Every structure is written in structure tokens, then in C-alpha cells.
Amino acid sequence: MITRHLLISGRVQGVYYRESMRQEAEQLGVTGWVRNLADGRVEAMVQGSDSAVAAIIEWARRGPPAAQVNEILIAPADGHFSDFSRRPST
């Protein structure tokens, strides 16, 4: 089980990114959360097997059809999550 913190920039707000990520995470068996940041980025914590986390990160590089991802900053993180949720924006 690994956990990663993601900061995703580009056109990632107002394009159904968070809900699409939540749905993808559920399909992959990834837990954690996702939220919009005031600066226009999306922040996420993702946790699961190495392959599931790699798959959600690969998805995050594309996002939903209307998104345009420019960059993802990825860092190791700690925590324990039982599901994948959308958190309120900051």
C-alpha cells in the first residue's frame, strides 16, 4: 500500500475533473480524496497498491475529456483512507 500527494495544474477546474477522478479511483480500488484549490489547481491524495496508484496517476495526467493537464507534482505521503471522496474547495 502506497500513498501519494498530487498537485495537478492546467485547465482542471470546471471540467468535471474531481468527480471523474472519484469515479476512476473507485473503479481502480484507490482510496483518498480530491479537491479544488483557490489557485486553480486540483489537489489529491491517492492510496492503494503500486499498480492502482500508478494507474490513477496515469489517468490524472489526462483527466476527463474537457481537461488540459499541464503538470502534476507527485510526492510520497502518509495517511489512511477507507474510501475516495470529493472534499470542499479551499
N, C-alpha and C positions, 0 to 999 in steps of 0.2 A: 504494500500500500504506500503510495507516494502522494504528496500534496504540492501543488504549485500555485503561486500567485501570478495572475496575469493582468497586465495593463494594456488595453487594446485601443489604438488610436486610428483615426481616419473618419470616414462617414459611417459611424456606428451607433448613432442615436437617431431615433425617429424612423428606423428601418426594420423594426421588429427583431432586433438583434438579441435582446435579453430573453424574450420568450422562445425564440428559435434555439438559443443556446440551452435553455432549460429542457426543451423537448429532446434535443440531441443528447444531452447529458443523461436523461432518463433512459433513452434507448441504449446507451453505452454502459449504463450502470455506474456512472460517475456521480459523486456527491459533492456538495459545496454550495456556492451561491454566486450570483451575478448582480451588478447594479450599475447605474449611470453615475458618472461623476460630473460635478459642476463645470469642469474644464472641457467637457465634450468627449472624454474617453469613457470606456467601459472597463470596470474592474471586476475580476472574477477570482474565486478560489475554487480549485478543482482537485478532487481526491479520488483515487481508485488505483487499479492495477497499472503497472507501467504501460501496458498496451492501450488500456482505456484512456489514460491521461494523454498519451501520445495522440490518440485518435481525436479527442476533444480539442487539443491544441491545433491539430491539423485542420479541423473544422473551423476553429476560431480564426485561422489565417484567411479563410474565405468569407465566413459568416453567411447570412441569408442573402438571397439574390440582390436586394437593393443596397447592400452594404459595400463599402470600399475600404478594406483594411490596409492601412499604410505601414503599421508597425505593431509588434507585440513584444512587450518586455516580460520575460519569464524569470521567476525566482523561486527557489525552494521555500516552502512554508510549513508551518505546523498547524495542527487543529484536528478536530474530529467532527465529521458531519454525517447525519443519518439520511439526508435527502438532498435534493438540489432545489434551491429556492431563488426567487427574484426578491432582492432587497430593495428598500426605498432608495431613491436617488439622494445624492448628497448635495 
